[in-house]
Amino acid sequence: MTSRAQQRVDRALAGDRRSLARAITLVEMRSPGVGTALATTTVRRRAGPGAPHVVGITGPPGAGKSTLADRIIEAAVAAQQRVAVVAVDPSSPFSGGAILGDRVRMGRHTGNDLVFIRSLSSRGHLGGLSAASAEVVDLLDAAGFDLVLVETVGVGQSELGVMEVADTVVVVLTPESGDAVQTMKAGLLEIADVFAVNKADRPGADRLVRDLQRSIELNQAKGWQPPVHATSAAEGRGVDALLDETRKHLAWCAGEGLETWRTRRGDALIRLYLDLVGEAARAEARTTLDAGLEEAIRTHRITPHQAAQGKR
């Protein structure tokens, strides 16, 4: 008998947008049925890079990531491409749900049949992505989208998960983002495939471009060298050149960089496995938290460490 989750996924893959939205909700809820359905679904990226092109957009808050994503959507629609956006928003501290700020900025595209936009709650996940993001991207892949944009809540040393999910990572900075030394400390030289120095009309933009280019040259990493582009997403300047670089990077992934691409995809699978195991362990631990144990921890009669070791 076909499960409800399988039916939902089947309808989503047949083009039913409401079923697609509900299937994503099932992924977020970690419904075991949807995981099983995805396991038997044809996901094109499992065979190699190409379609869809998954582009991660990350960078510090206020860098203009959502405005840049909006311009990329505009270009994709003009080329008659089907584009999906996964906007990972900060979580509400009360409900755990997404705050939905990014959907507000990209709202002009929501009525377009070529565009699907979905916010996911980060739910405190340290990778800058929702724990469900990789599976949501798989679902959008199977649904036939040509381009998938994954926008993260921010960037930092603990927020590098986007490089495992995306084919191409665009790191968006502004002249106020700090010097290249701080950029290197944040690990951005390791995760960026393309740099966008946004709000390029502001003072210091040219200097940041030069500093980044020097840092990339000194890094002497083998393989793909991240190009640096000045953009003004608000005015649409530099976006076409930036998109050309993302396409060149995808071509590199399909050729010389195939092994690097496969390593990233494998890292994403391992991360998903660890997430699933960790969530199952946390759920199991919660079943042992009876009223007596909870009261003992709250009143300091037993420490959390002692409780975790099974001591009462």
C-alpha positions as CSV (number, residue, x, y, z in Angstrom):
1,M,0.0,0.0,0.0
2,T,1.4,3.4,-1.0
3,S,2.1,5.6,2.0
4,R,0.7,9.1,2.3
5,A,4.2,10.6,2.1
6,Q,4.9,8.6,-1.1
7,Q,1.6,9.9,-2.6
8,R,2.6,13.4,-1.6
9,V,6.0,13.1,-3.2
10,D,4.6,11.5,-6.4
11,R,2.1,14.4,-6.8
12,A,4.9,16.9,-6.1
13,L,7.1,15.4,-8.8
14,A,4.1,15.5,-11.2
15,G,4.1,19.3,-10.8
16,D,1.6,19.9,-8.0
17,R,3.1,22.9,-6.2
18,R,0.9,22.5,-3.1
19,S,2.0,18.9,-2.8
20,L,5.6,20.0,-3.2
21,A,5.2,22.5,-0.3
22,R,3.6,19.8,1.9
23,A,6.3,17.3,1.0
24,I,8.9,19.8,2.1
25,T,7.1,20.2,5.4
26,L,7.2,16.4,5.8
27,V,11.0,16.6,5.2
28,E,11.3,19.3,7.9
29,M,9.3,17.1,10.3
30,R,11.6,14.2,9.5
31,S,8.7,12.0,8.4
32,P,10.2,8.5,7.9
33,G,7.8,8.0,4.9
34,V,9.2,10.9,2.9
35,G,12.8,9.7,3.6
36,T,11.8,6.3,2.1
37,A,10.1,8.0,-0.8
38,L,13.2,10.1,-1.6
39,A,15.4,7.0,-1.4
40,T,13.6,5.5,-4.4
41,T,13.2,8.8,-6.4
42,T,15.5,9.7,-9.3
43,V,17.7,12.5,-8.1
44,R,19.8,13.8,-11.0
45,R,22.7,15.0,-9.0
46,R,23.4,11.6,-7.7
47,A,24.9,10.8,-11.1
48,G,27.0,13.9,-11.3
49,P,26.9,17.7,-11.6
50,G,24.8,19.4,-14.3
51,A,21.1,19.8,-13.6
52,P,19.9,21.4,-11.5
53,H,22.7,23.8,-10.8
54,V,22.6,24.3,-7.0
55,V,24.0,27.7,-6.0
56,G,24.6,28.5,-2.4
57,I,24.5,32.2,-1.3
58,T,26.1,33.0,2.0
59,G,27.7,35.9,3.8
60,P,27.2,38.1,6.8
61,P,23.8,39.6,7.6
62,G,23.1,42.8,5.7
63,A,25.4,41.9,2.8
64,G,22.5,41.9,0.3
65,K,22.2,38.1,-0.2
66,S,18.4,38.2,-0.7
67,T,18.6,41.1,-3.1
68,L,21.2,39.2,-5.1
69,A,19.1,36.1,-5.1
70,D,16.2,38.2,-6.4
71,R,18.3,39.4,-9.3
72,I,19.4,35.8,-10.1
73,I,15.8,34.7,-10.1
74,E,15.0,37.5,-12.5
75,A,17.8,36.4,-14.9
76,A,16.7,32.7,-14.7
77,V,13.1,33.6,-15.4
78,A,14.2,35.7,-18.4
79,A,16.0,32.6,-19.7
80,Q,12.8,30.5,-19.1
81,Q,14.5,28.4,-16.4
82,R,12.5,26.9,-13.6
83,V,14.1,28.2,-10.4
84,A,13.6,27.2,-6.7
85,V,14.8,29.1,-3.7
86,V,15.5,27.6,-0.3
87,A,15.8,30.5,2.1
88,V,17.1,29.4,5.4
89,D,15.8,31.9,7.9
90,P,16.6,32.4,11.6
91,S,14.2,30.5,13.9
92,S,11.7,32.1,16.1
93,P,12.9,31.5,19.7
94,F,9.3,30.6,20.7
95,S,7.8,28.5,17.8
96,G,11.0,27.3,16.2
97,G,9.5,28.5,12.8
98,A,11.2,30.6,10.2
99,I,10.9,34.4,10.4
100,L,10.3,34.5,6.6
101,G,12.3,37.7,6.0
102,D,13.8,36.5,2.8
103,R,10.4,35.6,1.2
104,V,9.3,39.2,1.8
105,R,12.2,40.5,-0.3
106,M,11.7,38.1,-3.1
107,G,7.9,38.4,-3.0
108,R,7.5,39.9,-6.5
109,H,8.3,36.4,-8.0
110,T,5.9,34.4,-6.0
111,G,3.1,34.5,-8.6
112,N,5.4,33.3,-11.4
113,D,4.9,29.6,-12.3
114,L,8.6,29.3,-13.0
115,V,9.5,30.2,-9.5
116,F,9.1,28.3,-6.2
117,I,10.3,29.9,-3.0
118,R,10.4,28.2,0.4
119,S,11.7,29.4,3.7
120,L,13.1,26.8,6.1
121,S,13.8,27.4,9.8
122,S,17.5,27.0,10.8
123,R,16.2,25.6,14.2
124,G,19.6,26.4,15.7
125,H,21.5,24.3,13.3
126,L,25.2,25.3,13.3
127,G,25.9,24.7,9.6
128,G,24.1,27.9,8.5
129,L,21.5,25.6,7.0
130,S,18.4,23.7,8.2
131,A,19.2,20.1,8.9
132,A,16.6,19.3,6.3
133,S,18.2,21.4,3.5
134,A,20.0,18.6,1.7
135,E,16.9,16.5,1.4
136,V,14.8,19.5,0.3
137,V,17.4,20.1,-2.5
138,D,17.1,16.5,-3.5
139,L,13.3,16.9,-3.7
140,L,13.6,20.0,-5.8
141,D,16.1,18.2,-8.0
142,A,13.7,15.4,-8.6
143,A,10.9,17.9,-9.3
144,G,12.8,19.1,-12.3
145,F,14.0,22.6,-11.4
146,D,16.8,24.0,-13.5
147,L,18.4,26.2,-10.8
148,V,18.2,25.9,-7.1
149,L,19.3,28.8,-4.9
150,V,20.2,28.0,-1.2
151,E,20.5,31.1,0.9
152,T,21.9,30.7,4.4
153,V,21.3,32.7,7.5
154,G,24.8,34.0,7.7
155,V,28.4,32.9,7.7
156,G,31.1,32.0,10.3
157,Q,33.4,29.3,11.3
158,S,30.6,27.0,12.3
159,E,28.4,27.8,9.3
160,L,30.1,26.0,6.4
161,G,27.4,23.4,5.6
162,V,26.4,25.2,2.5
163,M,29.5,24.0,0.6
164,E,28.4,20.4,1.1
165,V,24.9,21.0,-0.4
166,A,25.7,23.5,-3.2
167,D,27.6,22.9,-6.4
168,T,28.8,26.5,-6.4
169,V,29.1,28.7,-3.3
170,V,28.8,32.5,-3.8
171,V,30.1,34.4,-0.8
172,V,28.6,37.9,-0.6
173,L,30.6,40.6,1.2
174,T,30.4,44.4,1.4
175,P,33.0,47.0,1.9
176,E,32.0,47.0,5.6
177,S,32.7,43.3,6.0
178,G,36.2,43.8,7.1
179,D,39.6,43.2,5.7
180,A,40.8,40.0,4.0
181,V,42.5,38.7,7.1
182,Q,39.1,38.6,8.9
183,T,37.7,36.9,5.8
184,M,40.3,34.2,6.0
185,K,39.7,33.7,9.7
186,A,36.0,33.1,8.9
187,G,37.0,30.3,6.6
188,L,35.5,31.9,3.5
189,L,38.6,31.3,1.3
190,E,38.0,27.6,1.9
191,I,34.3,27.6,1.1
192,A,33.9,30.3,-1.6
193,D,33.8,29.3,-5.3
194,V,32.9,32.9,-6.3
195,F,33.2,36.1,-4.3
196,A,30.7,39.0,-4.8
197,V,31.7,42.3,-3.3
198,N,28.2,43.8,-3.2
199,K,27.2,47.4,-2.7
200,A,30.2,48.2,-4.8
201,D,29.3,51.9,-5.0
202,R,30.3,52.3,-1.4
203,P,33.8,53.5,-0.3
204,G,36.3,50.7,0.2
205,A,34.8,48.3,-2.4
206,D,37.7,48.4,-4.8
207,R,40.2,47.9,-1.9
208,L,38.3,44.8,-0.7
209,V,38.3,43.3,-4.2
210,R,42.1,43.8,-4.4
211,D,42.6,42.4,-0.9
212,L,40.6,39.3,-1.7
213,Q,42.4,38.7,-5.0
214,R,45.7,39.0,-3.3
215,S,44.6,36.6,-0.5
216,I,43.5,34.1,-3.2
217,E,46.8,34.3,-5.0
218,L,48.8,33.8,-1.7
219,N,46.6,30.9,-0.7
220,Q,48.1,28.9,-3.6
221,A,45.4,26.3,-3.5
222,K,45.3,23.8,-6.3
223,G,42.3,23.6,-8.6
224,W,39.6,26.2,-8.9
225,Q,40.7,29.8,-8.0
226,P,37.6,31.8,-6.8
227,P,37.1,34.9,-8.9
228,V,36.1,38.2,-7.2
229,H,33.3,40.3,-8.7
230,A,32.1,43.8,-7.7
231,T,28.3,43.9,-7.8
232,S,25.4,46.2,-6.9
233,A,22.5,43.9,-6.6
234,A,20.1,46.8,-5.8
235,E,20.9,48.3,-9.2
236,G,21.5,45.0,-11.0
237,R,25.1,45.8,-11.9
238,G,27.7,43.0,-12.2
239,V,25.1,40.2,-11.7
240,D,25.4,38.8,-15.3
241,A,29.2,38.5,-15.0
242,L,28.8,36.9,-11.6
243,L,26.4,34.3,-13.1
244,D,28.8,33.6,-15.9
245,E,31.4,32.7,-13.3
246,T,29.0,30.3,-11.5
247,R,28.4,28.5,-14.8
248,K,32.1,28.3,-15.4
249,H,32.5,26.7,-12.0
250,L,29.8,24.2,-12.7
251,A,31.6,23.2,-15.9
252,W,34.8,22.8,-13.8
253,C,32.9,20.6,-11.4
254,A,31.9,18.3,-14.3
255,G,35.5,18.1,-15.6
256,E,38.7,18.7,-13.7
257,G,37.0,19.3,-10.4
258,L,34.7,16.2,-10.4
259,E,36.6,14.5,-7.6
260,T,36.2,17.6,-5.4
261,W,32.5,17.8,-6.3
262,R,32.1,14.1,-5.3
263,T,33.9,14.7,-2.0
264,R,31.5,17.5,-1.1
265,R,28.5,15.5,-2.0
266,G,29.8,12.6,0.1
267,D,30.4,15.0,3.1
268,A,26.8,16.1,2.8
269,L,25.6,12.5,3.0
270,I,27.7,11.9,6.1
271,R,26.4,15.1,7.7
272,L,22.8,14.0,7.0
273,Y,23.5,10.6,8.5
274,L,25.0,12.1,11.6
275,D,22.0,14.6,11.9
276,L,19.5,11.7,11.7
277,V,21.4,9.6,14.2
278,G,21.8,12.6,16.5
279,E,18.1,13.5,16.3
280,A,17.1,9.9,17.0
281,A,19.4,9.8,20.1
282,R,18.0,13.1,21.3
283,A,14.4,11.8,20.9
284,E,15.4,8.6,22.8
285,A,17.0,10.6,25.6
286,R,13.8,12.7,26.0
287,T,11.8,9.5,26.6
288,T,14.0,8.9,29.7
289,L,13.4,12.4,31.0
290,D,10.6,11.6,33.4
291,A,9.2,14.0,35.9
292,G,11.5,12.8,38.7
293,L,14.7,13.1,36.7
294,E,13.7,16.5,35.3
295,E,13.0,17.8,38.8
296,A,16.4,16.5,40.0
297,I,18.3,18.2,37.3
298,R,16.4,21.5,37.7
299,T,17.0,21.6,41.4
300,H,20.7,20.7,41.2
301,R,20.3,17.3,43.0
302,I,22.0,15.8,40.0
303,T,24.1,17.4,37.3
304,P,23.3,17.0,33.6
305,H,26.6,15.1,33.2
306,Q,25.6,12.6,35.9
307,A,22.1,12.2,34.4
308,A,23.6,11.5,30.9
309,Q,25.8,8.8,32.5
310,G,22.6,7.1,33.8
311,K,23.2,8.1,37.5
312,R,20.1,9.0,39.6
